[in-house]
Amino acid sequence: RNAGPASNSIKSKPSHQAAARHTRTYNRLLMMLMTLKKGLSLRRKPSVLASYLALCCLPTATVCSFVPLSSPSFFQPRTVPLQQNRRMSSTFTSTTAAAAVAADGEDQNTAQKRLVLVGGGHAHAQVIKALKHRPESIHVTLIDRQMAASYSGMVPGCIADIYTPQETLLELAPLAKHLDHFHQATVVDIDLKQQVLHIVPQDVARRSGENSNGENDDPTISSDETRYLLQSTPKDQTQTIPFDVLSLDIGSTSRGWRTIPGAKQYTLPTRPISNLVRQFQRWTQDIELQPRPIHVVIIGAGAAGIELSMSIYGRWKDLNADLKITLLNQDMQLLTEETDWCRWKLQSLLQQRNIHVIHNCTVQEVTQDAVIATNQDSIAYTHCVWSTGAEAHDLELHPLECTDRGWIKVTSALQSTSHPNVFAAGDCCHIVDGDAPPKAGVYAVRAGPVLSHNLMQACTTSSATTTLQSYEPQTDFLKLLVCGDGKALGFRFGIPLHGKWVMQLKDHIDQQFMDYIRMDEDRDATKQYDDDASRNALQRMDARDAAELLLTEDDGDDGDNDVDYLVAWHALREMVKDASYKQEVLDHVHEIGAARMDSLKGNAVTA
Protein backbone atom coordinates (compact mmCIF):
# COMPACT_ATOMS: atom_id res chain seq x y z
CA ARG A 1 0.00 0.00 0.00
CA ASN A 2 1.29 3.44 -0.88
CA ALA A 3 1.93 5.60 2.15
CA GLY A 4 2.22 8.94 0.35
CA PRO A 5 -0.88 10.91 -0.70
CA ALA A 6 -2.15 10.46 -4.25
CA SER A 7 -1.72 13.47 -6.53
CA ASN A 8 -3.88 14.05 -9.64
CA SER A 9 -4.60 10.37 -10.09
CA ILE A 10 -0.85 9.68 -10.37
CA LYS A 11 0.25 7.05 -7.86
CA SER A 12 3.09 8.24 -5.65
CA LYS A 13 6.16 6.16 -5.01
CA PRO A 14 6.34 4.27 -1.72
CA SER A 15 7.70 6.46 1.08
CA HIS A 16 10.33 5.49 3.67
CA GLN A 17 7.46 4.85 6.12
CA ALA A 18 5.90 2.45 3.67
CA ALA A 19 9.22 0.67 3.24
CA ALA A 20 9.50 0.36 7.01
CA ARG A 21 6.00 -1.14 7.14
CA HIS A 22 6.99 -3.65 4.47
CA THR A 23 10.04 -4.59 6.54
CA ARG A 24 7.95 -5.03 9.68
CA THR A 25 5.45 -7.16 7.76
CA TYR A 26 8.30 -9.28 6.44
CA ASN A 27 9.68 -9.68 9.97
CA ARG A 28 6.30 -10.78 11.29
CA LEU A 29 5.84 -13.28 8.47
CA LEU A 30 9.34 -14.61 9.09
CA MET A 31 8.63 -14.94 12.80
CA MET A 32 5.36 -16.73 12.00
CA LEU A 33 7.18 -19.25 9.85
CA MET A 34 9.99 -19.83 12.37
CA THR A 35 7.52 -20.07 15.25
CA LEU A 36 5.45 -22.58 13.30
CA LYS A 37 8.52 -24.62 12.41
CA LYS A 38 9.87 -24.58 15.96
CA GLY A 39 6.46 -25.26 17.44
CA LEU A 40 5.91 -28.28 15.23
CA SER A 41 9.37 -29.61 16.06
CA LEU A 42 8.56 -29.27 19.75
CA ARG A 43 5.05 -30.69 19.25
CA ARG A 44 3.39 -27.71 20.84
CA LYS A 45 -0.38 -27.74 21.22
CA PRO A 46 -2.32 -26.14 18.33
CA SER A 47 -3.86 -23.62 20.73
CA VAL A 48 -0.40 -22.43 21.78
CA LEU A 49 0.70 -22.12 18.14
CA ALA A 50 -2.45 -20.19 17.33
CA SER A 51 -1.72 -17.76 20.17
CA TYR A 52 1.82 -17.22 18.93
CA LEU A 53 0.69 -16.69 15.34
CA ALA A 54 -2.05 -14.31 16.41
CA LEU A 55 0.45 -12.23 18.35
CA CYS A 56 2.77 -12.19 15.35
CA CYS A 57 0.04 -10.62 13.22
CA LEU A 58 -0.76 -7.84 15.70
CA PRO A 59 0.86 -4.39 15.53
CA THR A 60 3.88 -4.01 17.78
CA ALA A 61 2.10 -1.64 20.19
CA THR A 62 -0.70 -4.16 20.62
CA VAL A 63 1.76 -6.97 21.26
CA CYS A 64 3.44 -4.91 23.99
CA SER A 65 0.13 -4.49 25.77
CA PHE A 66 -0.34 -8.24 25.90
CA VAL A 67 3.12 -9.13 27.24
CA PRO A 68 2.46 -9.24 31.03
CA LEU A 69 0.21 -12.29 30.84
CA SER A 70 -0.19 -14.33 33.99
CA SER A 71 -1.16 -17.91 34.56
CA PRO A 72 -3.00 -19.44 37.52
CA SER A 73 -0.30 -22.11 37.67
CA PHE A 74 2.18 -19.33 38.51
CA PHE A 75 0.97 -19.38 42.12
CA GLN A 76 1.32 -23.11 42.64
CA PRO A 77 3.62 -23.84 45.59
CA ARG A 78 6.05 -26.19 43.86
CA THR A 79 7.29 -25.70 40.30
CA VAL A 80 6.21 -22.51 38.64
CA PRO A 81 6.57 -22.42 34.81
CA LEU A 82 6.51 -18.74 33.89
CA GLN A 83 5.19 -17.22 30.70
CA GLN A 84 7.17 -18.00 27.59
CA ASN A 85 6.23 -14.87 25.65
CA ARG A 86 8.04 -12.68 28.22
CA ARG A 87 10.01 -10.65 25.66
CA MET A 88 7.76 -10.88 22.61
CA SER A 89 7.71 -7.12 22.13
CA SER A 90 11.48 -6.87 21.88
CA THR A 91 11.41 -9.66 19.29
CA PHE A 92 9.03 -7.82 17.01
CA THR A 93 10.86 -4.51 17.19
CA SER A 94 14.10 -6.10 16.03
CA THR A 95 15.55 -5.58 12.58
CA THR A 96 15.36 -8.01 9.68
CA ALA A 97 18.89 -9.22 10.37
CA ALA A 98 18.10 -9.95 14.02
CA ALA A 99 14.96 -11.79 12.97
CA ALA A 100 16.86 -14.07 10.63
CA VAL A 101 17.44 -16.92 13.07
CA ALA A 102 18.97 -20.25 12.19
CA ALA A 103 16.87 -22.87 10.50
CA ASP A 104 16.43 -24.85 13.70
CA GLY A 105 15.08 -21.80 15.55
CA GLU A 106 18.24 -21.18 17.60
CA ASP A 107 20.36 -18.02 17.52
CA GLN A 108 23.47 -18.54 15.46
CA ASN A 109 25.63 -16.29 17.65
CA THR A 110 24.70 -17.30 21.21
CA ALA A 111 24.24 -20.84 22.50
CA GLN A 112 21.48 -21.55 24.98
CA LYS A 113 22.71 -20.94 28.54
CA ARG A 114 20.98 -22.24 31.65
CA LEU A 115 21.40 -19.88 34.59
CA VAL A 116 20.23 -21.16 37.98
CA LEU A 117 19.81 -18.82 40.96
CA VAL A 118 19.73 -20.53 44.36
CA GLY A 119 18.26 -18.26 47.03
CA GLY A 120 16.10 -15.15 46.79
CA GLY A 121 18.26 -12.84 48.92
CA HIS A 122 19.00 -9.13 48.57
CA ALA A 123 21.56 -9.58 45.78
CA HIS A 124 19.50 -12.05 43.74
CA ALA A 125 16.44 -9.81 43.96
CA GLN A 126 18.37 -7.27 41.92
CA VAL A 127 19.68 -9.94 39.56
CA ILE A 128 16.12 -11.00 38.80
CA LYS A 129 15.24 -7.39 37.98
CA ALA A 130 18.24 -7.14 35.65
CA LEU A 131 17.33 -10.38 33.86
CA LYS A 132 13.98 -9.01 32.74
CA HIS A 133 15.57 -7.86 29.47
CA ARG A 134 18.04 -10.69 29.01
CA PRO A 135 18.71 -12.27 25.61
CA GLU A 136 16.40 -15.10 24.57
CA SER A 137 19.36 -17.46 24.78
CA ILE A 138 19.47 -17.28 28.60
CA HIS A 139 17.11 -19.68 30.37
CA VAL A 140 16.77 -18.73 34.06
CA THR A 141 15.55 -20.82 37.02
CA LEU A 142 15.11 -19.57 40.59
CA ILE A 143 15.14 -21.98 43.54
CA ASP A 144 14.18 -20.97 47.08
CA ARG A 145 12.66 -22.77 50.03
CA GLN A 146 10.22 -19.91 50.62
CA MET A 147 7.74 -18.01 48.49
CA ALA A 148 8.83 -14.69 50.04
CA ALA A 149 12.06 -13.27 51.47
CA SER A 150 12.14 -10.83 54.37
CA TYR A 151 14.10 -7.62 53.85
CA SER A 152 16.42 -7.49 56.86
CA GLY A 153 16.54 -3.68 56.99
CA MET A 154 12.83 -3.44 57.87
CA VAL A 155 12.55 -6.37 60.30
CA PRO A 156 13.51 -4.42 63.48
CA GLY A 157 10.83 -1.88 62.51
CA CYS A 158 8.38 -4.76 62.17
CA ILE A 159 9.35 -6.02 65.64
CA ALA A 160 8.70 -2.48 66.95
CA ASP A 161 5.28 -2.48 65.22
CA ILE A 162 6.26 0.24 62.73
CA TYR A 163 5.67 -2.10 59.77
CA THR A 164 3.42 -5.09 59.32
CA PRO A 165 5.09 -8.44 58.55
CA GLN A 166 3.70 -8.26 55.01
CA GLU A 167 5.38 -4.90 54.41
CA THR A 168 8.81 -6.45 55.05
CA LEU A 169 8.37 -9.22 52.48
CA LEU A 170 9.77 -9.45 49.00
CA GLU A 171 7.32 -11.80 47.26
CA LEU A 172 9.44 -13.98 45.01
CA ALA A 173 6.76 -15.23 42.64
CA PRO A 174 5.68 -11.81 41.29
CA LEU A 175 9.31 -10.69 41.22
CA ALA A 176 10.31 -13.76 39.22
CA LYS A 177 7.49 -13.59 36.68
CA HIS A 178 9.97 -12.77 33.92
CA LEU A 179 12.03 -15.89 34.63
CA ASP A 180 11.48 -19.28 33.07
CA HIS A 181 10.92 -21.34 36.22
CA PHE A 182 10.59 -20.85 39.97
CA HIS A 183 10.92 -23.91 42.19
CA GLN A 184 9.95 -23.72 45.84
CA ALA A 185 12.30 -26.47 46.90
CA THR A 186 15.33 -27.48 48.95
CA VAL A 187 18.63 -28.07 47.15
CA VAL A 188 19.96 -31.35 48.54
CA ASP A 189 22.97 -31.88 46.29
CA ILE A 190 25.14 -29.88 43.90
CA ASP A 191 26.99 -31.95 41.31
CA LEU A 192 29.55 -29.52 39.90
CA LYS A 193 31.10 -32.11 37.59
CA GLN A 194 27.82 -32.96 35.87
CA GLN A 195 26.54 -29.39 36.39
CA VAL A 196 23.20 -30.40 37.91
CA LEU A 197 21.32 -29.63 41.12
CA HIS A 198 19.18 -32.18 42.91
CA ILE A 199 16.17 -30.62 44.59
CA VAL A 200 13.30 -31.82 46.74
CA PRO A 201 10.06 -29.80 46.45
CA GLN A 202 9.24 -28.07 49.70
CA ASP A 203 5.96 -29.90 50.21
CA VAL A 204 8.00 -33.13 50.20
CA ALA A 205 10.92 -31.84 52.29
CA ARG A 206 8.98 -31.77 55.56
CA ARG A 207 11.05 -33.04 58.41
CA SER A 208 10.44 -34.17 61.96
CA GLY A 209 10.70 -30.59 63.27
CA GLU A 210 7.33 -29.61 61.80
CA ASN A 211 4.99 -28.20 64.41
CA SER A 212 1.21 -28.24 64.75
CA ASN A 213 0.94 -25.19 62.51
CA GLY A 214 2.47 -27.05 59.61
CA GLU A 215 5.74 -25.10 59.87
CA ASN A 216 9.21 -26.26 60.74
CA ASP A 217 10.66 -25.15 64.04
CA ASP A 218 14.16 -25.72 62.65
CA PRO A 219 14.53 -23.04 59.96
CA THR A 220 17.98 -24.11 58.80
CA ILE A 221 19.18 -27.23 57.07
CA SER A 222 22.45 -29.11 57.52
CA SER A 223 24.48 -31.51 55.44
CA ASP A 224 23.13 -34.45 57.46
CA GLU A 225 19.56 -33.41 56.70
CA THR A 226 20.20 -32.82 53.01
CA ARG A 227 21.85 -36.24 52.82
CA TYR A 228 18.85 -37.75 54.59
CA LEU A 229 16.42 -36.02 52.25
CA LEU A 230 18.35 -37.17 49.19
CA GLN A 231 18.46 -40.77 50.38
CA SER A 232 14.93 -41.01 51.80
CA THR A 233 12.95 -39.16 49.15
CA PRO A 234 11.59 -41.37 46.35
CA LYS A 235 13.30 -40.68 43.05
CA ASP A 236 10.03 -39.74 41.38
CA GLN A 237 9.65 -36.94 43.94
CA THR A 238 13.09 -35.41 43.41
CA GLN A 239 14.01 -33.20 40.49
CA THR A 240 17.24 -32.59 38.64
CA ILE A 241 18.00 -29.06 37.48
CA PRO A 242 20.85 -28.68 34.98
CA PHE A 243 22.89 -25.49 34.82
CA ASP A 244 25.64 -23.85 32.83
CA VAL A 245 26.06 -20.94 35.24
CA LEU A 246 25.16 -21.17 38.93
CA SER A 247 24.73 -18.33 41.43
CA LEU A 248 24.36 -18.79 45.17
CA ASP A 249 22.77 -16.23 47.50
CA ILE A 250 21.85 -18.49 50.41
CA GLY A 251 22.68 -16.25 53.35
CA SER A 252 23.93 -17.63 56.65
CA THR A 253 22.77 -19.11 59.91
CA SER A 254 23.27 -17.95 63.52
CA ARG A 255 26.73 -18.70 64.91
CA GLY A 256 26.77 -21.43 67.54
CA TRP A 257 23.03 -22.07 67.40
CA ARG A 258 23.49 -25.68 66.33
CA THR A 259 26.45 -26.48 68.55
CA ILE A 260 25.80 -24.86 71.95
CA PRO A 261 23.78 -27.32 74.08
CA GLY A 262 20.14 -26.31 74.35
CA ALA A 263 20.34 -23.35 71.94
CA LYS A 264 18.47 -25.10 69.14
CA GLN A 265 15.77 -26.39 71.48
CA TYR A 266 15.08 -23.29 73.58
CA THR A 267 16.11 -20.12 71.73
CA LEU A 268 14.81 -18.17 68.75
CA PRO A 269 17.56 -17.50 66.17
CA THR A 270 17.63 -14.25 64.22
CA ARG A 271 18.44 -16.14 61.02
CA PRO A 272 16.50 -16.78 58.88
CA ILE A 273 14.72 -13.49 59.45
CA SER A 274 11.28 -14.60 58.28
CA ASN A 275 11.16 -17.21 61.03
CA LEU A 276 12.11 -14.55 63.61
CA VAL A 277 9.21 -12.32 62.56
CA ARG A 278 6.74 -15.18 62.58
CA GLN A 279 7.70 -16.43 66.04
CA PHE A 280 7.83 -12.94 67.54
CA GLN A 281 4.26 -12.34 66.40
CA ARG A 282 3.20 -15.45 68.30
CA TRP A 283 5.04 -14.33 71.42
CA THR A 284 3.30 -10.96 71.26
CA GLN A 285 -0.13 -12.54 70.90
CA ASP A 286 0.60 -14.83 73.85
CA ILE A 287 1.63 -11.88 76.08
CA GLU A 288 -1.49 -9.95 75.09
CA LEU A 289 -3.65 -12.90 76.14
CA GLN A 290 -1.71 -13.73 79.31
CA PRO A 291 0.04 -10.67 80.86
CA ARG A 292 2.86 -11.70 83.19
CA PRO A 293 6.41 -10.67 84.14
CA ILE A 294 8.67 -10.89 81.10
CA HIS A 295 12.45 -11.27 81.03
CA VAL A 296 13.95 -11.31 77.53
CA VAL A 297 17.55 -12.48 77.25
CA ILE A 298 19.30 -11.69 73.95
CA ILE A 299 22.47 -13.67 73.38
CA GLY A 300 24.74 -11.50 71.27
CA ALA A 301 25.18 -7.74 71.66
CA GLY A 302 26.24 -6.72 68.19
CA ALA A 303 24.30 -4.14 66.19
CA ALA A 304 21.52 -6.65 65.44
CA GLY A 305 21.10 -7.70 69.08
CA ILE A 306 21.13 -4.09 70.30
CA GLU A 307 18.59 -2.97 67.73
CA LEU A 308 16.41 -5.96 68.53
CA SER A 309 16.49 -5.19 72.26
CA MET A 310 15.27 -1.61 71.73
CA SER A 311 12.63 -2.76 69.22
CA ILE A 312 11.28 -5.37 71.64
CA TYR A 313 11.15 -2.78 74.40
CA GLY A 314 9.21 -0.40 72.16
CA ARG A 315 6.72 -3.15 71.26
CA TRP A 316 6.18 -4.76 74.67
CA LYS A 317 6.58 -1.90 77.18
CA ASP A 318 2.88 -1.02 76.93
CA LEU A 319 1.81 -4.66 77.09
CA ASN A 320 3.56 -5.41 80.35
CA ALA A 321 4.84 -3.00 82.99
CA ASP A 322 7.10 -5.73 84.41
CA LEU A 323 9.44 -5.98 81.41
CA LYS A 324 13.16 -6.66 81.71
CA ILE A 325 15.63 -7.08 78.85
CA THR A 326 19.21 -8.34 79.19
CA LEU A 327 21.92 -8.29 76.52
CA LEU A 328 24.78 -10.79 76.80
CA ASN A 329 27.97 -9.38 75.24
CA GLN A 330 31.07 -11.47 74.64
CA ASP A 331 33.34 -8.38 74.47
CA MET A 332 34.33 -5.90 77.16
CA GLN A 333 32.30 -3.07 75.60
CA LEU A 334 29.58 -2.54 73.00
CA LEU A 335 30.38 -1.94 69.32
CA THR A 336 34.15 -1.83 69.67
CA GLU A 337 34.56 -0.41 66.15
CA GLU A 338 32.65 2.78 67.00
CA THR A 339 33.93 5.91 68.76
CA ASP A 340 33.56 6.59 72.47
CA TRP A 341 31.01 9.28 71.63
CA CYS A 342 28.83 6.81 69.72
CA ARG A 343 29.08 4.20 72.47
CA TRP A 344 28.23 6.81 75.13
CA LYS A 345 25.08 7.80 73.23
CA LEU A 346 24.07 4.16 72.74
CA GLN A 347 24.59 3.34 76.41
CA SER A 348 22.44 6.30 77.48
CA LEU A 349 19.57 5.07 75.26
CA LEU A 350 19.83 1.54 76.67
CA GLN A 351 19.78 2.87 80.24
CA GLN A 352 16.66 4.91 79.49
CA ARG A 353 14.96 1.66 78.51
CA ASN A 354 16.28 -0.31 81.48
CA ILE A 355 18.12 -2.66 79.11
CA HIS A 356 20.90 -4.33 81.10
CA VAL A 357 24.17 -5.40 79.44
CA ILE A 358 26.42 -8.15 80.79
CA HIS A 359 29.93 -7.91 79.29
CA ASN A 360 32.60 -10.60 78.93
CA CYS A 361 29.91 -13.24 78.85
CA THR A 362 30.25 -16.53 76.96
CA VAL A 363 27.27 -18.87 76.85
CA GLN A 364 27.97 -22.50 77.73
CA GLU A 365 24.47 -23.95 77.71
CA VAL A 366 20.81 -23.00 77.48
CA THR A 367 18.19 -24.80 79.52
CA GLN A 368 14.43 -24.55 79.35
CA ASP A 369 14.35 -21.48 81.59
CA ALA A 370 17.94 -20.24 82.05
CA VAL A 371 21.16 -19.37 80.25
CA ILE A 372 24.34 -20.85 81.72
CA ALA A 373 27.33 -18.56 81.06
CA THR A 374 30.95 -18.41 82.14
CA ASN A 375 31.72 -16.27 85.20
CA GLN A 376 27.99 -15.83 85.78
CA ASP A 377 25.25 -17.45 87.72
CA SER A 378 22.47 -18.85 85.56
CA ILE A 379 20.39 -16.10 83.96
CA ALA A 380 16.68 -16.87 84.09
CA TYR A 381 14.50 -15.91 81.13
CA THR A 382 10.97 -16.20 79.80
CA HIS A 383 12.02 -15.53 76.18
CA CYS A 384 15.49 -16.10 74.73
CA VAL A 385 16.77 -14.82 71.36
CA TRP A 386 19.97 -16.05 69.72
CA SER A 387 21.64 -13.12 67.91
CA THR A 388 25.29 -14.10 67.75
CA GLY A 389 26.20 -13.09 64.22
CA ALA A 390 26.70 -15.06 61.03
CA GLU A 391 27.88 -18.61 60.52
CA ALA A 392 28.07 -20.55 57.26
CA HIS A 393 25.41 -23.14 56.57
CA ASP A 394 26.54 -26.66 57.38
CA LEU A 395 26.42 -27.85 53.78
CA GLU A 396 28.67 -30.15 51.79
CA LEU A 397 29.81 -27.94 48.89
CA HIS A 398 32.89 -29.99 47.97
CA PRO A 399 34.68 -29.58 45.58
CA LEU A 400 33.63 -25.89 45.66
CA GLU A 401 36.50 -24.10 47.39
CA CYS A 402 35.50 -22.70 50.80
CA THR A 403 37.26 -21.16 53.78
CA ASP A 404 37.90 -23.18 56.92
CA ARG A 405 34.72 -21.57 58.33
CA GLY A 406 32.61 -22.73 55.38
CA TRP A 407 32.30 -19.47 53.41
CA ILE A 408 32.46 -19.87 49.62
CA LYS A 409 35.70 -18.39 48.32
CA VAL A 410 35.11 -15.85 45.55
CA THR A 411 37.15 -13.26 43.70
CA SER A 412 36.28 -9.57 43.71
CA ALA A 413 34.06 -10.40 40.71
CA LEU A 414 32.00 -12.65 43.05
CA GLN A 415 33.20 -15.63 41.00
CA SER A 416 34.19 -18.90 42.65
CA THR A 417 37.94 -19.34 42.96
CA SER A 418 37.64 -23.01 41.97
CA HIS A 419 34.74 -23.05 39.47
CA PRO A 420 34.49 -20.11 37.04
CA ASN A 421 30.85 -20.87 36.22
CA VAL A 422 29.79 -20.52 39.87
CA PHE A 423 29.12 -17.16 41.52
CA ALA A 424 28.11 -16.21 45.08
CA ALA A 425 27.05 -13.05 46.91
CA GLY A 426 25.85 -11.95 50.32
CA ASP A 427 26.66 -13.60 53.61
CA CYS A 428 27.51 -16.99 52.11
CA CYS A 429 30.75 -15.90 50.40
CA HIS A 430 34.19 -14.56 51.31
CA ILE A 431 36.15 -12.30 48.94
CA VAL A 432 39.76 -13.51 48.87
CA ASP A 433 41.47 -10.87 46.70
CA GLY A 434 40.37 -7.81 48.64
CA ASP A 435 38.93 -6.65 51.93
CA ALA A 436 36.12 -9.06 52.79
CA PRO A 437 33.20 -7.03 54.17
CA PRO A 438 31.31 -7.90 57.37
CA LYS A 439 28.22 -10.06 57.12
CA ALA A 440 25.64 -7.29 56.78
CA GLY A 441 22.68 -6.80 54.46
CA VAL A 442 24.01 -3.51 53.08
CA TYR A 443 26.90 -5.33 51.41
CA ALA A 444 24.59 -7.87 49.76
CA VAL A 445 22.48 -5.00 48.44
CA ARG A 446 25.53 -3.18 47.05
CA ALA A 447 26.84 -6.38 45.45
CA GLY A 448 23.61 -6.89 43.48
CA PRO A 449 24.39 -4.71 40.44
CA VAL A 450 27.91 -6.17 40.07
CA LEU A 451 26.55 -9.71 40.29
CA SER A 452 23.86 -8.86 37.72
CA HIS A 453 26.43 -7.61 35.23
CA ASN A 454 28.80 -10.53 35.74
CA LEU A 455 26.13 -13.21 35.44
CA MET A 456 24.92 -11.65 32.20
CA GLN A 457 28.47 -11.62 30.88
CA ALA A 458 29.07 -15.22 31.94
CA CYS A 459 25.96 -16.27 30.03
CA THR A 460 26.60 -14.28 26.86
CA THR A 461 30.37 -14.27 26.30
CA SER A 462 32.85 -17.05 25.69
CA SER A 463 35.55 -15.54 27.94
CA ALA A 464 33.65 -14.00 30.83
CA THR A 465 36.72 -13.31 32.93
CA THR A 466 37.80 -10.52 30.58
CA THR A 467 34.57 -8.56 30.99
CA LEU A 468 33.68 -9.06 34.67
CA GLN A 469 33.29 -6.12 37.03
CA SER A 470 34.90 -6.03 40.46
CA TYR A 471 32.89 -5.44 43.60
CA GLU A 472 34.65 -3.02 45.93
CA PRO A 473 32.88 -2.96 49.31
CA GLN A 474 32.73 0.39 51.01
CA THR A 475 34.98 0.65 54.04
CA ASP A 476 32.29 2.32 56.13
CA PHE A 477 28.60 2.97 55.82
CA LEU A 478 25.74 4.74 57.55
CA LYS A 479 24.61 2.45 60.36
CA LEU A 480 21.01 2.99 61.44
CA LEU A 481 19.40 1.30 64.46
CA VAL A 482 15.67 1.40 65.23
CA CYS A 483 15.11 2.65 68.80
CA GLY A 484 11.51 1.40 69.06
CA ASP A 485 9.97 4.78 69.89
CA GLY A 486 9.72 6.32 66.43
CA LYS A 487 13.34 7.44 66.56
CA ALA A 488 16.53 5.85 65.31
CA LEU A 489 20.21 6.00 66.21
CA GLY A 490 22.79 6.39 63.46
CA PHE A 491 26.58 6.27 63.28
CA ARG A 492 28.59 7.96 60.52
CA PHE A 493 32.08 9.47 60.56
CA GLY A 494 32.23 8.75 64.30
CA ILE A 495 29.20 10.96 64.97
CA PRO A 496 26.07 9.71 66.80
CA LEU A 497 22.91 10.78 64.97
CA HIS A 498 19.63 10.53 66.86
CA GLY A 499 16.04 11.63 66.44
CA LYS A 500 12.86 11.24 64.45
CA TRP A 501 14.63 12.48 61.35
CA VAL A 502 17.07 9.55 61.57
CA MET A 503 14.14 7.12 61.60
CA GLN A 504 12.57 8.97 58.67
CA LEU A 505 15.84 8.65 56.79
CA LYS A 506 16.06 4.94 57.54
CA ASP A 507 12.48 4.44 56.39
CA HIS A 508 13.19 6.40 53.20
CA ILE A 509 16.24 4.28 52.36
CA ASP A 510 14.45 0.99 53.08
CA GLN A 511 11.31 1.95 51.19
CA GLN A 512 13.40 3.14 48.25
CA PHE A 513 14.97 -0.31 47.95
CA MET A 514 11.66 -2.13 48.38
CA ASP A 515 9.93 0.07 45.79
CA TYR A 516 12.78 -0.53 43.36
CA ILE A 517 12.44 -4.29 43.71
CA ARG A 518 8.64 -4.41 43.73
CA MET A 519 7.80 -1.92 41.00
CA ASP A 520 7.62 -3.35 37.50
CA GLU A 521 9.49 -0.51 35.86
CA ASP A 522 12.38 -0.48 33.44
CA ARG A 523 15.53 0.72 35.18
CA ASP A 524 19.14 -0.22 34.75
CA ALA A 525 19.50 -2.94 37.38
CA THR A 526 23.27 -2.96 36.91
CA LYS A 527 23.35 0.38 38.76
CA GLN A 528 22.75 0.99 42.45
CA TYR A 529 19.07 1.25 43.38
CA ASP A 530 19.55 4.70 44.92
CA ASP A 531 21.58 6.11 42.03
CA ASP A 532 19.27 9.11 41.72
CA ALA A 533 20.59 12.24 40.03
CA SER A 534 17.74 14.38 41.41
CA ARG A 535 19.35 14.57 44.85
CA ASN A 536 22.23 16.56 43.34
CA ALA A 537 19.83 19.50 42.87
CA LEU A 538 20.19 20.34 46.57
CA GLN A 539 22.68 23.06 47.45
CA ARG A 540 25.65 22.20 49.65
CA MET A 541 25.12 23.53 53.17
CA ASP A 542 27.55 25.71 55.06
CA ALA A 543 29.80 23.40 57.09
CA ARG A 544 28.75 24.77 60.47
CA ASP A 545 25.07 24.64 59.53
CA ALA A 546 25.54 21.03 58.46
CA ALA A 547 27.23 20.20 61.77
CA GLU A 548 24.40 21.72 63.80
CA LEU A 549 21.80 19.94 61.66
CA LEU A 550 23.40 16.52 62.07
CA LEU A 551 23.58 16.94 65.85
CA THR A 552 19.94 18.03 66.17
CA GLU A 553 17.67 15.56 68.00
CA ASP A 554 14.14 16.32 66.86
CA ASP A 555 10.94 14.81 68.22
CA GLY A 556 9.00 14.91 64.96
CA ASP A 557 6.10 16.88 66.45
CA ASP A 558 6.39 19.81 64.02
CA GLY A 559 8.47 21.76 66.51
CA ASP A 560 11.06 24.41 65.83
CA ASN A 561 13.87 21.84 65.85
CA ASP A 562 12.44 19.50 63.22
CA VAL A 563 15.05 18.29 60.73
CA ASP A 564 14.47 17.67 57.03
CA TYR A 565 16.01 14.21 56.73
CA LEU A 566 16.69 14.62 53.00
CA VAL A 567 18.74 17.76 53.65
CA ALA A 568 20.69 15.94 56.37
CA TRP A 569 21.23 12.96 54.09
CA HIS A 570 22.51 15.26 51.34
CA ALA A 571 25.00 16.76 53.79
CA LEU A 572 26.28 13.26 54.67
CA ARG A 573 26.65 12.38 50.99
CA GLU A 574 28.54 15.59 50.32
CA MET A 575 30.91 14.64 53.13
CA VAL A 576 31.52 11.30 51.42
CA LYS A 577 32.31 12.99 48.10
CA ASP A 578 34.52 15.82 49.38
CA ALA A 579 37.16 15.04 52.01
CA SER A 580 37.93 18.69 52.74
CA TYR A 581 34.25 19.49 53.26
CA LYS A 582 33.91 16.42 55.50
CA GLN A 583 36.81 17.56 57.67
CA GLU A 584 35.39 21.06 57.93
CA VAL A 585 32.01 19.71 59.05
CA LEU A 586 33.64 17.32 61.52
CA ASP A 587 35.68 20.15 63.06
CA HIS A 588 32.46 22.03 63.77
CA VAL A 589 30.75 18.84 64.97
CA HIS A 590 33.42 18.18 67.59
CA GLU A 591 33.44 21.81 68.67
CA ILE A 592 29.65 21.81 69.17
CA GLY A 593 29.71 18.34 70.70
CA ALA A 594 32.40 19.28 73.22
CA ALA A 595 30.40 22.32 74.32
CA ARG A 596 27.30 20.17 74.81
CA MET A 597 29.24 17.58 76.81
CA ASP A 598 30.63 20.29 79.08
CA SER A 599 27.11 21.58 79.57
CA LEU A 600 25.86 18.10 80.47
CA LYS A 601 28.71 17.62 82.97
CA GLY A 602 27.96 21.02 84.52
CA ASN A 603 24.30 20.12 84.93
CA ALA A 604 25.26 16.81 86.53
CA VAL A 605 27.56 18.52 89.04
CA THR A 606 24.86 21.08 89.90
CA ALA A 607 22.33 18.32 90.43
Secondary structure, DSSP 4 states (H G I P E B T S, - for coil): ---SPPBTTBPPPP-HHHHHHHHHHHHHHHHHHHHHHHHHHTT--HHHHHHHHHHHHS-HHHHHHH-S---GGGG-SSEEEPPS-TTHHHHHTS-HHHH---TTSS-SSS--EEEEEE---HHHHHHHHHGGG--TTEEEEEEESSSEEE-GGGHHHHHTTSS-GGGGEEEHHHHTTTSSEEEEEEEEEEETTTTEEEEEETTT---TTB-TTS-BS-----HHHHHHHHHHS-GGG-EEEE-SEEEE----EETTTTTSTTHHHH-EESSSHHHHHHHHHHHHHHHHHS---EEEEEE--SHHHHHHHHHHHHHHTTT-SSEEEEEE-SSSSS-TTS-HHHHHHHHHHHHHTTEEEE-S--EEEE-SSEEEETTS--EE-SEEEE---EE------TTS-B-TTSPEEE-TTSBBSS-TTEEE-GGGEEESSS-PPPS-HHHHHHHHHHHHHHHHHHHH-S-GGGTPPPP---S---EEEE-SSS-EEEEETTEEEEEHHHHHHHHHHHHHHHHHHHS-----TTS-TT--GGGGGSPPPPHHHHHHHHT----SSS-TT---HHHHHHHHHHHHH-HHHHHHHHHHHHHHHHHHHHHHHHHHHH-
